[in-house]
Amino acid sequence: MSLTYEAKAGDTLIRIAHQHGFADWQTIWRRDENAALRGERDPQRLVAGDKVFIPDKAERWLRVSTDKRHVFELSRPLARLRVVVTDRFGQPLAQKPYKVTIDGQTVHEGHTDGASDDPDAPTFPGLIDCPIAPDALEAVIEVQLRGRTLEWAVELGSLPPTSSTDGLQLALRNLGYLPEGYTSGTLDDPTKKALRTFQDHARLPQTGQPDAATLQALEAALFTEGALEPAG
């Protein structure tokens, strides 16, 4: 039966659809009951407490012969991990051997900015692009560079909107303006200082406030390669 689901931290529409047995997350997202949420959120960037209407699953009937054997294949949604790896100066690590381990199991190996199994996927120098399960929790990325192994542990899930305090602080951490693991849930002095530093790099007024121009610049820095020099 239909229900209203309350999003948890890290939830995405892909993950919610998978949990509730839907092959396509847009079956949920396109419902009229979710129109208000569509106007506020990216479907893969929900905030804890968001209310998502989950419709009934539709039945599908097929007419088949009873004297033959039939195979039915159930489609499942897939998410993708797409990251561009760079050195400490912000230069892409292109054509470097890499390995991606998801939840303790190696799922993909190749060379950065190599061919993707998604023909419509964009290609950037240093790009790693591979499919992952919608309920995956953690990725460990290893890149070989001049006899060394560079390693990053990545928590998989939604990146909250930068308009929320949690999303703002997470964005600043990801960009190197706040220490790893820092979170307070409030617009405190360290967060304001980090914002002023970011605003300086983005050539914006150094107010320490998350105004519209600052949030737009943060989004660009998060999702557009080479938008800003790294903080550290």
PyRosetta script that sets phi, psi and omega in degrees:
from pyrosetta import init, pose_from_sequence

init()
pose = pose_from_sequence("MSLTYEAKAGDTLIRIAHQHGFADWQTIWRRDENAALRGERDPQRLVAGDKVFIPDKAERWLRVSTDKRHVFELSRPLARLRVVVTDRFGQPLAQKPYKVTIDGQTVHEGHTDGASDDPDAPTFPGLIDCPIAPDALEAVIEVQLRGRTLEWAVELGSLPPTSSTDGLQLALRNLGYLPEGYTSGTLDDPTKKALRTFQDHARLPQTGQPDAATLQALEAALFTEGALEPAG")
pose.set_psi(1, 158.5)
pose.set_omega(1, -178.7)
pose.set_phi(2, -67.9)
pose.set_psi(2, 155.3)
pose.set_omega(2, -179.6)
pose.set_phi(3, -156.9)
pose.set_psi(3, 167.4)
pose.set_omega(3, 174.1)
pose.set_phi(4, -108.9)
pose.set_psi(4, 120.6)
pose.set_omega(4, -176.5)
pose.set_phi(5, -99.7)
pose.set_psi(5, 134.5)
pose.set_omega(5, 177.0)
pose.set_phi(6, -96.5)
pose.set_psi(6, 117.4)
pose.set_omega(6, -176.1)
pose.set_phi(7, -63.4)
pose.set_psi(7, 143.8)
pose.set_omega(7, 175.7)
pose.set_phi(8, -107.3)
pose.set_psi(8, 166.3)
pose.set_omega(8, 177.5)
pose.set_phi(9, -57.6)
pose.set_psi(9, 129.5)
pose.set_omega(9, -180.0)
pose.set_phi(10, 91.1)
pose.set_psi(10, -3.7)
pose.set_omega(10, -179.7)
pose.set_phi(11, -72.1)
pose.set_psi(11, 145.3)
pose.set_omega(11, 170.9)
pose.set_phi(12, -131.6)
pose.set_psi(12, 162.5)
pose.set_omega(12, 177.7)
pose.set_phi(13, -63.7)
pose.set_psi(13, -35.0)
pose.set_omega(13, 177.2)
pose.set_phi(14, -60.7)
pose.set_psi(14, -45.3)
pose.set_omega(14, -179.0)
pose.set_phi(15, -67.5)
pose.set_psi(15, -42.0)
pose.set_omega(15, -179.8)
pose.set_phi(16, -63.9)
pose.set_psi(16, -42.9)
pose.set_omega(16, 178.5)
pose.set_phi(17, -60.7)
pose.set_psi(17, -43.1)
pose.set_omega(17, 179.4)
pose.set_phi(18, -61.9)
pose.set_psi(18, -43.6)
pose.set_omega(18, -178.3)
pose.set_phi(19, -63.5)
pose.set_psi(19, -30.3)
pose.set_omega(19, -176.5)
pose.set_phi(20, -103.0)
pose.set_psi(20, 11.7)
pose.set_omega(20, 171.3)
pose.set_phi(21, 82.3)
pose.set_psi(21, 22.9)
pose.set_omega(21, 177.9)
pose.set_phi(22, -101.8)
pose.set_psi(22, 132.4)
pose.set_omega(22, 179.4)
pose.set_phi(23, -75.2)
pose.set_psi(23, -27.5)
pose.set_omega(23, -176.5)
pose.set_phi(24, -125.7)
pose.set_psi(24, 117.6)
pose.set_omega(24, -177.9)
pose.set_phi(25, -64.0)
pose.set_psi(25, -23.1)
pose.set_omega(25, -178.6)
pose.set_phi(26, -70.6)
pose.set_psi(26, -19.5)
pose.set_omega(26, 173.8)
pose.set_phi(27, -58.2)
pose.set_psi(27, -36.0)
pose.set_omega(27, 177.0)
pose.set_phi(28, -81.5)
pose.set_psi(28, -47.2)
pose.set_omega(28, -171.1)
pose.set_phi(29, -64.5)
pose.set_psi(29, -32.7)
pose.set_omega(29, -175.5)
pose.set_phi(30, -81.2)
pose.set_psi(30, -5.6)
pose.set_omega(30, -179.5)
pose.set_phi(31, -63.3)
pose.set_psi(31, 143.6)
pose.set_omega(31, 179.7)
pose.set_phi(32, -58.9)
pose.set_psi(32, -32.4)
pose.set_omega(32, -178.1)
pose.set_phi(33, -65.0)
pose.set_psi(33, -18.6)
pose.set_omega(33, 179.6)
pose.set_phi(34, -102.9)
pose.set_psi(34, 13.8)
pose.set_omega(34, -177.2)
pose.set_phi(35, -60.8)
pose.set_psi(35, -43.6)
pose.set_omega(35, -179.1)
pose.set_phi(36, -63.6)
pose.set_psi(36, -40.4)
pose.set_omega(36, 179.3)
pose.set_phi(37, -66.6)
pose.set_psi(37, -37.5)
pose.set_omega(37, 178.0)
pose.set_phi(38, -60.5)
pose.set_psi(38, -33.4)
pose.set_omega(38, -179.4)
pose.set_phi(39, -73.8)
pose.set_psi(39, -14.6)
pose.set_omega(39, -176.0)
pose.set_phi(40, -111.1)
pose.set_psi(40, -27.4)
pose.set_omega(40, -168.5)
pose.set_phi(41, -126.9)
pose.set_psi(41, 152.3)
pose.set_omega(41, 161.0)
pose.set_phi(42, -77.4)
pose.set_psi(42, 136.7)
pose.set_omega(42, -175.6)
pose.set_phi(43, -60.3)
pose.set_psi(43, -25.1)
pose.set_omega(43, -179.7)
pose.set_phi(44, -101.5)
pose.set_psi(44, 12.2)
pose.set_omega(44, 179.2)
pose.set_phi(45, -134.7)
pose.set_psi(45, 68.1)
pose.set_omega(45, -179.6)
pose.set_phi(46, -86.4)
pose.set_psi(46, 164.4)
pose.set_omega(46, 177.8)
pose.set_phi(47, -114.7)
pose.set_psi(47, 140.2)
pose.set_omega(47, 177.4)
pose.set_phi(48, -52.3)
pose.set_psi(48, 130.1)
pose.set_omega(48, -178.4)
pose.set_phi(49, 101.5)
pose.set_psi(49, -15.3)
pose.set_omega(49, 176.1)
pose.set_phi(50, -58.9)
pose.set_psi(50, 139.4)
pose.set_omega(50, 179.8)
pose.set_phi(51, -98.7)
pose.set_psi(51, 122.5)
pose.set_omega(51, -178.5)
pose.set_phi(52, -117.7)
pose.set_psi(52, 122.2)
pose.set_omega(52, 177.7)
pose.set_phi(53, -77.4)
pose.set_psi(53, 126.5)
pose.set_omega(53, 178.2)
pose.set_phi(54, -108.7)
pose.set_psi(54, 112.8)
pose.set_omega(54, -177.7)
pose.set_phi(55, -77.0)
pose.set_psi(55, 169.6)
pose.set_omega(55, 171.4)
pose.set_phi(56, -64.8)
pose.set_psi(56, 146.6)
pose.set_omega(56, 173.9)
pose.set_phi(57, -78.2)
pose.set_psi(57, 134.3)
pose.set_omega(57, -178.9)
pose.set_phi(58, -79.0)
pose.set_psi(58, 140.3)
pose.set_omega(58, 175.3)
pose.set_phi(59, -80.8)
pose.set_psi(59, 146.8)
pose.set_omega(59, 176.8)
pose.set_phi(60, -129.1)
pose.set_psi(60, 127.7)
pose.set_omega(60, -177.6)
pose.set_phi(61, -111.2)
pose.set_psi(61, 137.7)
pose.set_omega(61, 177.3)
pose.set_phi(62, -125.7)
pose.set_psi(62, 139.4)
pose.set_omega(62, 176.4)
pose.set_phi(63, -95.5)
pose.set_psi(63, 118.0)
pose.set_omega(63, -178.5)
pose.set_phi(64, -133.5)
pose.set_psi(64, 162.9)
pose.set_omega(64, 177.2)
pose.set_phi(65, -76.2)
pose.set_psi(65, 140.1)
pose.set_omega(65, -178.9)
pose.set_phi(66, -85.9)
pose.set_psi(66, -11.4)
pose.set_omega(66, -178.1)
pose.set_phi(67, -99.4)
pose.set_psi(67, 15.1)
pose.set_omega(67, 178.5)
pose.set_phi(68, -131.0)
pose.set_psi(68, 161.2)
pose.set_omega(68, 177.8)
pose.set_phi(69, -92.9)
pose.set_psi(69, 135.4)
pose.set_omega(69, -177.7)
pose.set_phi(70, -125.9)
pose.set_psi(70, 142.8)
pose.set_omega(70, 177.6)
pose.set_phi(71, -115.1)
pose.set_psi(71, 124.4)
pose.set_omega(71, 178.3)
pose.set_phi(72, -112.4)
pose.set_psi(72, 129.5)
pose.set_omega(72, -178.2)
pose.set_phi(73, -106.4)
pose.set_psi(73, 123.5)
pose.set_omega(73, -178.6)
pose.set_phi(74, -92.9)
pose.set_psi(74, 121.6)
pose.set_omega(74, 178.9)
pose.set_phi(75, -80.8)
pose.set_psi(75, 144.0)
pose.set_omega(75, 177.8)
pose.set_phi(76, -126.0)
pose.set_psi(76, 143.9)
pose.set_omega(76, -179.9)
pose.set_phi(77, -70.7)
pose.set_psi(77, 150.0)
pose.set_omega(77, 173.7)
pose.set_phi(78, -123.8)
pose.set_psi(78, 142.6)
pose.set_omega(78, 171.6)
pose.set_phi(79, -100.6)
pose.set_psi(79, 174.4)
pose.set_omega(79, 178.3)
pose.set_phi(80, -132.0)
pose.set_psi(80, 144.6)
pose.set_omega(80, 171.0)
pose.set_phi(81, -101.2)
pose.set_psi(81, 118.6)
pose.set_omega(81, 178.2)
pose.set_phi(82, -129.7)
pose.set_psi(82, 113.5)
pose.set_omega(82, 178.3)
pose.set_phi(83, -137.6)
pose.set_psi(83, 150.9)
pose.set_omega(83, 172.4)
pose.set_phi(84, -110.7)
pose.set_psi(84, 121.3)
pose.set_omega(84, -179.0)
pose.set_phi(85, -95.0)
pose.set_psi(85, 138.0)
pose.set_omega(85, -178.1)
pose.set_phi(86, -132.4)
pose.set_psi(86, 166.0)
pose.set_omega(86, 172.3)
pose.set_phi(87, -83.5)
pose.set_psi(87, -176.2)
pose.set_omega(87, -175.1)
pose.set_phi(88, -70.3)
pose.set_psi(88, -10.4)
pose.set_omega(88, 176.8)
pose.set_phi(89, -97.7)
pose.set_psi(89, 4.8)
pose.set_omega(89, 178.9)
pose.set_phi(90, 84.8)
pose.set_psi(90, 9.0)
pose.set_omega(90, 179.4)
pose.set_phi(91, -87.9)
pose.set_psi(91, 131.1)
pose.set_omega(91, -177.9)
pose.set_phi(92, -60.4)
pose.set_psi(92, 140.1)
pose.set_omega(92, 175.0)
pose.set_phi(93, -90.0)
pose.set_psi(93, 86.9)
pose.set_omega(93, -173.3)
pose.set_phi(94, -87.9)
pose.set_psi(94, 145.2)
pose.set_omega(94, 175.5)
pose.set_phi(95, 53.6)
pose.set_psi(95, 43.9)
pose.set_omega(95, 177.2)
pose.set_phi(96, -110.8)
pose.set_psi(96, 139.7)
pose.set_omega(96, 178.3)
pose.set_phi(97, -62.0)
pose.set_psi(97, 138.6)
pose.set_omega(97, 179.2)
pose.set_phi(98, -141.0)
pose.set_psi(98, 162.8)
pose.set_omega(98, 174.5)
pose.set_phi(99, -140.2)
pose.set_psi(99, 135.4)
pose.set_omega(99, 177.5)
pose.set_phi(100, -115.6)
pose.set_psi(100, 124.5)
pose.set_omega(100, 178.0)
pose.set_phi(101, -113.3)
pose.set_psi(101, 122.4)
pose.set_omega(101, -179.1)
pose.set_phi(102, -108.0)
pose.set_psi(102, 121.2)
pose.set_omega(102, 178.1)
pose.set_phi(103, 49.2)
pose.set_psi(103, 41.7)
pose.set_omega(103, 175.3)
pose.set_phi(104, 87.8)
pose.set_psi(104, -0.4)
pose.set_omega(104, -179.1)
pose.set_phi(105, -123.2)
pose.set_psi(105, 128.6)
pose.set_omega(105, 178.2)
pose.set_phi(106, -68.4)
pose.set_psi(106, 125.5)
pose.set_omega(106, -176.8)
pose.set_phi(107, -117.5)
pose.set_psi(107, -17.5)
pose.set_omega(107, -175.3)
pose.set_phi(108, -157.4)
pose.set_psi(108, 137.2)
pose.set_omega(108, 174.4)
pose.set_phi(109, -136.6)
pose.set_psi(109, 151.2)
pose.set_omega(109, 179.7)
pose.set_phi(110, 171.5)
pose.set_psi(110, -152.7)
pose.set_omega(110, 176.8)
pose.set_phi(111, -122.2)
pose.set_psi(111, 140.7)
pose.set_omega(111, -179.0)
pose.set_phi(112, -57.7)
pose.set_psi(112, 143.2)
pose.set_omega(112, -172.6)
pose.set_phi(113, 53.6)
pose.set_psi(113, 27.6)
pose.set_omega(113, 172.4)
pose.set_phi(114, -79.7)
pose.set_psi(114, -176.7)
pose.set_omega(114, -177.0)
pose.set_phi(115, -65.8)
pose.set_psi(115, 140.3)
pose.set_omega(115, 176.8)
pose.set_phi(116, -102.4)
pose.set_psi(116, 155.2)
pose.set_omega(116, 175.4)
pose.set_phi(117, -79.8)
pose.set_psi(117, -1.6)
pose.set_omega(117, 175.3)
pose.set_phi(118, -103.7)
pose.set_psi(118, 106.7)
pose.set_omega(118, -175.5)
pose.set_phi(119, -65.4)
pose.set_psi(119, -19.4)
pose.set_omega(119, -179.2)
pose.set_phi(120, -93.0)
pose.set_psi(120, -1.3)
pose.set_omega(120, -176.5)
pose.set_phi(121, -73.9)
pose.set_psi(121, 140.6)
pose.set_omega(121, 176.1)
pose.set_phi(122, -69.9)
pose.set_psi(122, 156.4)
pose.set_omega(122, 179.2)
pose.set_phi(123, -121.7)
pose.set_psi(123, 130.3)
pose.set_omega(123, 177.5)
pose.set_phi(124, -131.8)
pose.set_psi(124, 152.3)
pose.set_omega(124, 170.9)
pose.set_phi(125, -57.8)
pose.set_psi(125, 132.4)
pose.set_omega(125, 179.7)
pose.set_phi(126, 84.0)
pose.set_psi(126, 6.1)
pose.set_omega(126, -175.2)
pose.set_phi(127, -77.3)
pose.set_psi(127, 136.0)
pose.set_omega(127, 167.3)
pose.set_phi(128, -115.4)
pose.set_psi(128, 127.0)
pose.set_omega(128, -174.6)
pose.set_phi(129, -140.7)
pose.set_psi(129, 114.9)
pose.set_omega(129, 179.3)
pose.set_phi(130, -151.5)
pose.set_psi(130, 151.5)
pose.set_omega(130, 178.4)
pose.set_phi(131, -74.3)
pose.set_psi(131, 147.2)
pose.set_omega(131, 176.3)
pose.set_phi(132, -138.1)
pose.set_psi(132, 160.0)
pose.set_omega(132, 177.0)
pose.set_phi(133, -68.3)
pose.set_psi(133, 145.9)
pose.set_omega(133, -177.7)
pose.set_phi(134, -65.3)
pose.set_psi(134, -19.5)
pose.set_omega(134, 179.8)
pose.set_phi(135, -104.7)
pose.set_psi(135, 16.2)
pose.set_omega(135, 177.8)
pose.set_phi(136, -64.0)
pose.set_psi(136, 146.8)
pose.set_omega(136, -174.2)
pose.set_phi(137, -111.6)
pose.set_psi(137, -36.9)
pose.set_omega(137, -175.7)
pose.set_phi(138, -145.4)
pose.set_psi(138, 139.6)
pose.set_omega(138, 173.9)
pose.set_phi(139, -118.0)
pose.set_psi(139, 139.0)
pose.set_omega(139, 171.2)
pose.set_phi(140, -113.8)
pose.set_psi(140, 119.3)
pose.set_omega(140, -177.6)
pose.set_phi(141, -106.2)
pose.set_psi(141, 125.9)
pose.set_omega(141, 177.4)
pose.set_phi(142, -118.7)
pose.set_psi(142, 130.5)
pose.set_omega(142, 178.8)
pose.set_phi(143, -126.7)
pose.set_psi(143, 132.0)
pose.set_omega(143, 179.3)
pose.set_phi(144, -88.3)
pose.set_psi(144, 128.4)
pose.set_omega(144, -179.1)
pose.set_phi(145, -142.6)
pose.set_psi(145, 109.6)
pose.set_omega(145, 176.5)
pose.set_phi(146, 50.0)
pose.set_psi(146, 50.5)
pose.set_omega(146, 176.8)
pose.set_phi(147, 81.1)
pose.set_psi(147, -1.1)
pose.set_omega(147, 178.0)
pose.set_phi(148, -111.5)
pose.set_psi(148, 158.5)
pose.set_omega(148, 175.1)
pose.set_phi(149, -111.7)
pose.set_psi(149, 115.8)
pose.set_omega(149, 174.3)
pose.set_phi(150, -90.3)
pose.set_psi(150, 135.5)
pose.set_omega(150, -173.9)
pose.set_phi(151, -133.4)
pose.set_psi(151, 135.7)
pose.set_omega(151, 175.8)
pose.set_phi(152, -129.4)
pose.set_psi(152, 134.0)
pose.set_omega(152, 171.3)
pose.set_phi(153, -99.7)
pose.set_psi(153, 125.8)
pose.set_omega(153, -174.6)
pose.set_phi(154, -120.9)
pose.set_psi(154, 122.3)
pose.set_omega(154, 174.5)
pose.set_phi(155, -78.1)
pose.set_psi(155, 126.0)
pose.set_omega(155, -176.7)
pose.set_phi(156, -93.5)
pose.set_psi(156, 136.5)
pose.set_omega(156, -178.9)
pose.set_phi(157, 154.5)
pose.set_psi(157, -173.3)
pose.set_omega(157, -176.6)
pose.set_phi(158, -75.6)
pose.set_psi(158, 148.4)
pose.set_omega(158, 170.1)
pose.set_phi(159, -95.7)
pose.set_psi(159, 110.7)
pose.set_omega(159, -176.1)
pose.set_phi(160, -57.2)
pose.set_psi(160, 151.5)
pose.set_omega(160, 177.8)
pose.set_phi(161, -56.1)
pose.set_psi(161, 142.5)
pose.set_omega(161, 178.9)
pose.set_phi(162, -66.4)
pose.set_psi(162, -13.1)
pose.set_omega(162, 176.1)
pose.set_phi(163, -72.2)
pose.set_psi(163, -16.2)
pose.set_omega(163, 174.1)
pose.set_phi(164, -93.7)
pose.set_psi(164, 151.7)
pose.set_omega(164, -178.3)
pose.set_phi(165, -62.5)
pose.set_psi(165, -41.8)
pose.set_omega(165, 178.3)
pose.set_phi(166, -61.0)
pose.set_psi(166, -44.5)
pose.set_omega(166, 179.3)
pose.set_phi(167, -66.5)
pose.set_psi(167, -37.0)
pose.set_omega(167, 178.6)
pose.set_phi(168, -62.8)
pose.set_psi(168, -48.1)
pose.set_omega(168, -178.6)
pose.set_phi(169, -68.7)
pose.set_psi(169, -36.3)
pose.set_omega(169, 177.0)
pose.set_phi(170, -64.3)
pose.set_psi(170, -41.5)
pose.set_omega(170, 177.3)
pose.set_phi(171, -62.0)
pose.set_psi(171, -43.9)
pose.set_omega(171, 179.6)
pose.set_phi(172, -66.1)
pose.set_psi(172, -34.8)
pose.set_omega(172, 175.6)
pose.set_phi(173, -66.9)
pose.set_psi(173, -46.0)
pose.set_omega(173, -178.2)
pose.set_phi(174, -61.5)
pose.set_psi(174, -30.7)
pose.set_omega(174, -179.1)
pose.set_phi(175, -91.1)
pose.set_psi(175, -0.7)
pose.set_omega(175, 175.6)
pose.set_phi(176, 88.9)
pose.set_psi(176, 12.1)
pose.set_omega(176, -178.5)
pose.set_phi(177, -92.3)
pose.set_psi(177, -16.6)
pose.set_omega(177, 172.7)
pose.set_phi(178, -125.4)
pose.set_psi(178, 151.9)
pose.set_omega(178, 179.8)
pose.set_phi(179, -62.9)
pose.set_psi(179, 151.4)
pose.set_omega(179, 178.0)
pose.set_phi(180, -58.0)
pose.set_psi(180, 133.0)
pose.set_omega(180, 178.9)
pose.set_phi(181, 84.9)
pose.set_psi(181, -5.3)
pose.set_omega(181, -177.1)
pose.set_phi(182, -71.7)
pose.set_psi(182, 129.3)
pose.set_omega(182, 173.3)
pose.set_phi(183, -157.0)
pose.set_psi(183, 137.4)
pose.set_omega(183, 177.9)
pose.set_phi(184, -130.6)
pose.set_psi(184, -21.3)
pose.set_omega(184, -178.5)
pose.set_phi(185, 79.3)
pose.set_psi(185, 1.3)
pose.set_omega(185, 178.9)
pose.set_phi(186, -132.9)
pose.set_psi(186, 159.7)
pose.set_omega(186, 177.5)
pose.set_phi(187, -81.9)
pose.set_psi(187, 73.6)
pose.set_omega(187, -174.3)
pose.set_phi(188, -86.9)
pose.set_psi(188, -179.2)
pose.set_omega(188, -176.4)
pose.set_phi(189, -60.9)
pose.set_psi(189, -45.0)
pose.set_omega(189, 178.0)
pose.set_phi(190, -59.7)
pose.set_psi(190, -36.2)
pose.set_omega(190, 179.0)
pose.set_phi(191, -69.4)
pose.set_psi(191, -41.6)
pose.set_omega(191, 177.7)
pose.set_phi(192, -63.7)
pose.set_psi(192, -39.7)
pose.set_omega(192, 178.0)
pose.set_phi(193, -63.8)
pose.set_psi(193, -42.9)
pose.set_omega(193, 178.3)
pose.set_phi(194, -62.3)
pose.set_psi(194, -39.5)
pose.set_omega(194, 178.1)
pose.set_phi(195, -63.8)
pose.set_psi(195, -41.8)
pose.set_omega(195, 179.7)
pose.set_phi(196, -63.5)
pose.set_psi(196, -38.5)
pose.set_omega(196, 177.4)
pose.set_phi(197, -65.5)
pose.set_psi(197, -44.2)
pose.set_omega(197, 177.6)
pose.set_phi(198, -61.7)
pose.set_psi(198, -45.0)
pose.set_omega(198, -179.9)
pose.set_phi(199, -60.6)
pose.set_psi(199, -36.8)
pose.set_omega(199, 177.4)
pose.set_phi(200, -62.4)
pose.set_psi(200, -46.4)
pose.set_omega(200, 178.9)
pose.set_phi(201, -64.6)
pose.set_psi(201, -32.6)
pose.set_omega(201, -178.3)
pose.set_phi(202, -88.2)
pose.set_psi(202, 2.8)
pose.set_omega(202, -179.7)
pose.set_phi(203, 59.4)
pose.set_psi(203, 46.9)
pose.set_omega(203, 177.5)
pose.set_phi(204, -118.7)
pose.set_psi(204, 158.9)
pose.set_omega(204, 175.4)
pose.set_phi(205, -56.0)
pose.set_psi(205, 132.4)
pose.set_omega(205, -174.4)
pose.set_phi(206, -86.0)
pose.set_psi(206, 75.7)
pose.set_omega(206, -177.2)
pose.set_phi(207, -92.0)
pose.set_psi(207, -22.5)
pose.set_omega(207, -174.2)
pose.set_phi(208, 74.2)
pose.set_psi(208, 12.0)
pose.set_omega(208, -179.4)
pose.set_phi(209, -114.0)
pose.set_psi(209, 144.3)
pose.set_omega(209, -179.2)
pose.set_phi(210, -82.9)
pose.set_psi(210, 66.6)
pose.set_omega(210, 179.3)
pose.set_phi(211, -75.0)
pose.set_psi(211, 175.1)
pose.set_omega(211, -173.8)
pose.set_phi(212, -59.9)
pose.set_psi(212, -42.6)
pose.set_omega(212, -179.0)
pose.set_phi(213, -64.6)
pose.set_psi(213, -38.5)
pose.set_omega(213, 179.8)
pose.set_phi(214, -67.8)
pose.set_psi(214, -43.0)
pose.set_omega(214, 179.4)
pose.set_phi(215, -64.6)
pose.set_psi(215, -38.8)
pose.set_omega(215, 177.7)
pose.set_phi(216, -63.5)
pose.set_psi(216, -41.5)
pose.set_omega(216, 178.4)
pose.set_phi(217, -66.8)
pose.set_psi(217, -36.7)
pose.set_omega(217, 176.8)
pose.set_phi(218, -63.0)
pose.set_psi(218, -45.4)
pose.set_omega(218, 178.6)
pose.set_phi(219, -59.7)
pose.set_psi(219, -42.4)
pose.set_omega(219, 179.9)
pose.set_phi(220, -64.4)
pose.set_psi(220, -40.3)
pose.set_omega(220, -179.7)
pose.set_phi(221, -67.2)
pose.set_psi(221, -32.7)
pose.set_omega(221, -179.5)
pose.set_phi(222, -73.8)
pose.set_psi(222, -38.2)
pose.set_omega(222, -168.7)
pose.set_phi(223, -116.9)
pose.set_psi(223, -1.4)
pose.set_omega(223, 178.2)
pose.set_phi(224, -117.6)
pose.set_psi(224, 118.2)
pose.set_omega(224, -177.0)
pose.set_phi(225, -61.5)
pose.set_psi(225, 133.7)
pose.set_omega(225, 174.5)
pose.set_phi(226, 74.9)
pose.set_psi(226, 18.4)
pose.set_omega(226, -178.4)
pose.set_phi(227, -66.0)
pose.set_psi(227, -38.1)
pose.set_omega(227, -179.3)
pose.set_phi(228, -142.9)
pose.set_psi(228, 157.6)
pose.set_omega(228, 169.9)
pose.set_phi(229, -68.0)
pose.set_psi(229, 144.5)
pose.set_omega(229, 179.4)
pose.set_phi(230, -63.4)
pose.set_psi(230, 153.7)
pose.set_omega(230, -177.9)
pose.set_phi(231, -74.2)
pose.set_psi(231, -29.9)
pose.set_omega(231, -176.4)
pose.set_phi(232, -164.0)
pose.dump_pdb("model.pdb")
